[in-house]
Amino acid sequence: MLIRWGALSDTGVLRVQNEDSMLAQEGMFVVADGMGGHNAGEIASAMATSMLKSAHANGIADAKKLGELIKEINVQIFQSAATKTEQSGMGTTLTALAINPPDQTLGENSVATATVANIGDSRTYLLRDGEFRQVSVDHSYVQELVSDGLITREEARTHARRNIVTRALGIEPIVGVDTWTLPLIAGDRYVLCSDGLVDEVTDEDIARCLKRIADPQKTANELVAMANINGGRDNITVIVVDVLAESDTPETKPETKPRVTKSSFIRKLVVSTAVSIAAVVAIVFITSYIRSGYFVAYESNKPDARVLIYRGKNFMWINPTIEADSTLIRTDLSTALAKEITDRPVFNSTPDAQNYVNQIRDLVETVTSVVTSTTKP
């Protein structure tokens, strides 16, 4: 089997720093999405990918060894966070793909395998024989709701608490790691990504992109671009891994000088006109799409910033517009609520966004009322 891949990590439209880390090398592919203040998330994700890179040099034979290695990495990140104040609370998600050659001790029936490991909400997908599916299972609050049948996968994509993970490296001294082993089949296409992609691009659109573009690097570039066009609210990391048969090598065709005829000129004119029309339609569509959607966010990075409702998405020169004001300010909110607003929850309409803000306001007023009544003499 031959392995070909493409990879790209991008800060996104709204974030200042990229806390994602990735590893893409022969036989080992990793995406880690860091979390934690004071740039600690970047440190945690970099620790995870660096230690996996070192371990891979010594060989990772199976799912059990990969899982044990990730548990060791978890301990290292946890201890670093516990002993260094500036790294307190840091952690990272991780999804990994290890390519294992056939086990020679099993004889001729042994096949090459792919081992997938996951912790958190970064994902590994597989496109095989035209069927696109998620191999990994998210460790997140909304995934638990989906598994319990309380919400749909589509509702999970826009849920206000979709970014809450229930498992990550570095948060606890002991952590469970999910692993899967799959046969490696020529034609397989794997995608590893952080939630910066899946929060902005649906599974259906990811699948269409994978089927439309053959080159893995161009595919990764296109997926990142799609996420940025759709808002780019988080860091975006994508690795596309293709499994090829030994005979799958690019063909070189002899060059021939094109013959220019009247009919070919007419065809070129028609195509040129069609392309121009398509470009105009695309501009109209993109502009309309960028103006769609609503989200709740702070007006600035100041401690006393107001909570506002915005319409639209950041893209090039087009900025979101303020749709509605509120009386809430950042300092009114608890740490958990302030984090929710920082993550910019998305809504389908102004009433939905306003209802969310009203719920936050009512909660703040209730807490304030309780505190006031408790402190009276």
C-alpha positions in Angstrom: 0.0 0.0 0.0 1.1 3.6 -0.7 0.0 6.5 1.5 -0.4 10.0 0.3 -1.6 12.9 2.4 -2.3 16.6 2.6 -2.6 18.8 5.8 -3.3 22.3 6.8 -3.9 24.2 10.1 -5.4 27.6 10.1 -6.0 30.2 12.9 -9.5 30.9 11.5 -11.3 34.2 11.1 -12.0 35.2 14.7 -9.2 33.7 16.8 -5.9 35.5 17.3 -3.8 32.4 18.1 -3.8 28.8 16.9 -4.0 26.3 19.7 -4.3 23.3 17.4 -1.3 21.1 16.7 -0.9 18.4 14.1 1.4 15.6 13.0 1.4 14.3 9.4 4.2 11.9 8.5 4.5 8.4 7.0 2.4 6.1 9.1 1.2 8.5 11.8 -1.3 11.3 11.6 -2.6 13.3 14.6 -4.8 16.3 15.2 -4.9 17.9 18.7 -7.1 20.8 19.8 -5.7 22.5 22.9 -7.7 24.3 25.6 -6.7 26.5 28.5 -5.8 30.1 29.2 -2.5 32.0 28.8 -1.6 30.0 25.6 -1.6 26.8 27.7 -3.8 25.0 25.2 -1.2 25.4 22.5 1.4 23.9 24.9 -0.9 20.9 25.7 -1.6 20.1 22.0 2.1 20.5 21.1 3.1 18.1 23.9 0.7 15.5 22.6 1.8 15.6 19.0 5.5 15.8 19.9 5.4 12.8 22.2 3.5 10.8 19.6 6.0 11.7 17.0 8.9 10.4 19.2 7.1 7.2 20.1 6.2 6.5 16.4 9.9 6.5 15.6 10.1 3.3 17.8 7.0 1.7 16.2 3.4 1.4 17.3 2.2 -2.0 16.5 -1.5 -2.1 17.5 -4.4 -0.4 19.1 -3.5 -1.5 22.6 0.0 0.0 22.4 -1.4 3.3 20.9 -4.0 3.5 23.7 -1.4 2.9 26.4 0.9 5.5 24.9 -1.8 8.2 24.8 -2.6 7.4 28.5 1.1 8.1 29.3 0.9 11.4 27.4 -2.1 12.3 29.4 -0.1 11.8 32.7 2.7 14.0 31.3 0.3 16.8 30.4 -1.6 16.5 33.7 1.6 16.7 35.8 2.9 19.7 33.8 -0.4 21.5 34.3 -0.3 20.7 38.1 3.3 21.9 38.6 3.3 25.1 36.5 0.9 27.9 37.4 0.8 29.4 33.9 -0.3 26.0 32.5 -3.0 25.2 35.1 -6.1 23.8 33.6 -4.6 23.1 30.2 -5.7 20.1 28.2 -6.2 18.9 24.6 -8.4 16.7 22.5 -6.7 14.2 20.3 -7.5 12.0 17.3 -4.9 9.8 15.7 -4.5 7.5 12.8 -1.6 5.0 12.8 -0.9 2.9 9.7 0.4 -0.6 10.5 2.0 -2.9 8.0 0.9 -6.6 7.8 2.1 -8.7 10.8 4.6 -11.1 9.2 4.2 -13.5 12.1 0.7 -14.2 11.0 1.7 -15.3 7.6 0.2 -14.6 4.2 -3.3 -13.8 5.6 -2.1 -10.8 7.5 -3.2 -7.4 6.1 -2.2 -3.8 6.7 -4.4 -2.0 9.2 -5.4 1.4 10.3 -5.6 2.1 14.1 -7.8 5.1 15.1 -7.6 6.6 18.6 -9.7 9.4 20.0 -10.3 11.5 23.1 -12.4 14.6 23.0 -14.3 16.1 20.1 -11.7 16.1 17.3 -12.8 13.6 14.7 -11.6 10.9 12.3 -13.8 10.2 9.2 -13.5 7.5 6.5 -14.7 7.6 2.9 -14.8 4.0 1.6 -16.5 2.9 -1.6 -18.5 6.2 -1.8 -19.8 5.8 1.8 -18.7 8.6 4.2 -18.9 7.9 8.0 -17.4 9.1 11.3 -15.1 6.5 12.8 -14.5 8.2 16.1 -17.1 9.0 18.7 -17.1 12.5 20.3 -16.6 12.8 24.0 -18.9 15.9 24.4 -22.0 17.1 26.1 -24.0 17.3 22.9 -22.9 13.8 21.8 -24.4 12.4 25.0 -27.7 14.2 24.2 -27.6 12.7 20.7 -26.8 9.2 22.0 -29.8 9.5 24.4 -32.1 10.6 21.6 -32.7 14.0 23.1 -31.4 16.0 20.1 -30.5 15.3 16.5 -26.9 15.5 15.0 -28.0 18.6 13.1 -29.3 20.2 16.3 -26.0 19.4 18.0 -24.1 21.5 15.5 -25.8 24.7 16.7 -26.3 23.8 20.3 -25.2 26.5 22.7 -23.1 24.0 24.7 -21.6 22.1 21.7 -18.0 23.0 22.7 -18.2 21.3 26.1 -16.0 18.2 26.0 -16.5 15.4 28.6 -13.0 13.9 28.2 -9.7 15.4 27.3 -5.9 14.8 27.8 -4.4 16.6 30.9 -7.6 17.2 32.9 -7.5 14.1 35.1 -4.6 11.8 35.9 -6.4 8.8 34.5 -8.4 8.9 31.2 -10.1 6.4 28.9 -9.0 6.3 25.3 -11.2 4.9 22.5 -9.5 2.9 19.8 -10.6 1.1 16.6 -8.7 -1.1 14.1 -9.8 -1.3 10.5 -8.3 -3.1 7.5 -6.4 -0.8 5.2 -8.0 -0.9 1.7 -6.8 0.8 -1.5 -9.2 3.7 -2.2 -9.8 4.6 1.4 -9.7 8.2 2.3 -9.4 9.3 5.9 -10.0 12.8 7.3 -8.7 13.9 10.7 -9.9 17.3 11.9 -10.5 19.6 14.8 -14.0 20.9 15.7 -13.2 24.1 13.9 -14.1 22.3 10.7 -17.2 20.4 11.7 -18.7 23.3 13.6 -18.8 25.2 10.3 -19.1 22.6 7.6 -21.7 19.8 7.6 -20.8 16.1 7.1 -22.6 16.2 3.8 -20.5 19.1 2.5 -17.3 17.4 3.7 -18.2 14.2 1.9 -19.0 16.1 -1.3 -15.6 17.9 -1.2 -13.8 14.6 -0.6 -15.5 13.0 -3.7 -14.9 16.1 -5.9 -11.2 16.8 -5.3 -8.7 14.0 -5.9 -5.5 15.6 -4.6 -5.3 15.3 -0.7 -3.5 18.6 -0.2 -6.0 20.5 -2.4 -8.8 18.8 -0.5 -7.4 19.9 2.9 -7.0 23.4 1.6 -10.6 23.5 0.3 -12.1 22.2 3.5 -10.3 24.9 5.6 -11.4 27.5 3.1 -15.0 26.3 3.4 -14.8 26.6 7.2 -13.5 30.1 7.0 -16.2 31.2 4.6 -18.8 29.8 6.9 -17.5 31.9 9.8 -14.1 30.5 10.9 -15.0 31.0 14.6 -12.3 28.6 15.8 -8.9 27.2 14.8 -9.3 24.8 11.9 -7.0 21.8 11.3 -7.5 19.2 8.6 -5.5 16.1 7.5 -6.5 14.1 4.4 -4.9 10.6 4.1 -5.3 8.5 0.9 -4.6 4.8 0.7 -3.3 3.8 -2.8 -2.5 0.5 -4.4 1.1 0.0 -5.4 0.1 0.5 -9.0 -1.6 3.8 -8.4 1.0 6.1 -9.9 0.3 9.3 -11.9 0.2 8.7 -15.6 2.1 10.9 -18.0 0.5 11.6 -21.3 2.3 12.8 -24.4 1.8 16.5 -25.1 0.0 17.3 -28.4 -0.4 20.7 -29.9 -4.1 21.8 -29.9 -5.7 22.4 -33.2 -7.7 25.7 -33.3 -10.9 25.5 -35.3 -14.0 27.7 -35.7 -16.1 25.3 -33.6 -13.5 25.2 -30.8 -13.5 29.0 -30.8 -17.3 29.1 -30.4 -17.1 26.5 -27.6 -14.5 28.6 -25.8 -16.7 31.7 -26.1 -19.7 29.8 -24.7 -17.7 28.4 -21.9 -16.2 31.8 -21.1 -19.7 33.4 -21.0 -21.0 30.5 -18.8 -18.1 31.0 -16.4 -18.8 34.7 -16.1 -22.4 34.1 -15.3 -21.5 31.4 -12.8 -19.1 33.8 -11.1 -21.8 36.5 -10.7 -24.2 33.9 -9.3 -21.5 32.7 -6.9 -20.9 36.2 -5.6 -24.6 36.8 -5.0 -24.9 33.4 -3.2 -21.8 33.9 -1.1 -22.9 37.4 -0.1 -26.3 36.2 0.9 -24.9 33.3 2.8 -22.4 35.5 4.7 -25.3 37.7 5.8 -27.3 34.7 7.1 -27.2 33.4 10.7 -27.0 35.0 14.1 -24.7 34.7 17.1 -24.2 36.1 20.6 -20.9 37.7 21.5 -19.2 40.5 23.4 -18.8 43.9 21.7 -15.1 43.9 22.6 -12.4 42.3 24.8 -12.9 44.7 27.7 -14.0 43.3 31.1 -17.1 45.6 31.0 -18.0 44.7 27.4 -21.8 44.4 26.6 -23.3 41.2 25.3 -24.8 41.8 21.8 -26.6 39.8 19.1 -24.9 39.9 15.7 -26.0 38.9 12.3 -23.8 37.4 9.6 -20.3 36.1 9.4 -16.8 37.5 9.1 -15.4 37.2 5.6 -12.8 39.3 3.9 -14.2 42.9 4.0 -17.7 41.9 5.2 -18.2 42.1 9.0 -21.2 40.9 11.1 -23.7 43.7 12.0 -25.2 44.3 15.4 -28.8 43.0 15.4 -29.8 43.7 19.0 -28.4 45.2 22.2 -28.7 43.9 25.8 -28.2 45.1 29.3 -25.8 42.3 30.1 -22.1 42.9 30.6 -19.2 40.5 30.9 -18.6 41.1 34.6 -22.2 40.2 35.4 -21.6 36.6 34.3 -20.3 33.6 36.1 -17.1 32.0 34.7 -19.2 29.2 33.0 -21.6 31.7 31.4 -18.8 34.0 30.3 -17.1 31.1 28.6 -20.4 30.3 26.7 -20.5 33.8 25.3 -16.8 33.7 24.4 -17.6 30.6 22.2 -20.1 32.7 20.3 -23.3 30.5 20.3 -25.0 30.4 16.9 -28.8 30.7 16.2 -31.1 30.5 13.2 -33.1 33.6 13.9 -33.1 36.8 16.0 -35.9 35.5 18.3 -33.9 32.4 19.1 -30.8 34.5 19.9 -32.9 37.0 22.0 -34.5 34.1 23.9 -31.0 32.8 24.8 -29.9 36.2 26.0 -33.1 36.6 28.0 -32.5 33.2 29.7 -28.9 34.3 30.6 -30.3 37.7 31.9 -33.0 35.9 34.0 -30.4 33.6 35.5 -28.1 36.4 36.4 -31.0 38.4 38.0 -32.0 35.3 40.0 -28.5 34.7 41.3 -28.2 38.4 42.2 -31.5 38.4 44.0 -30.5 35.3 46.0 -27.2 36.9 47.0 -28.8 40.2 48.0 -31.5 38.5 50.2 -28.9 36.3 51.8 -26.7 39.2 52.8 -29.5 41.3 54.4 -29.1 41.7 58.2 
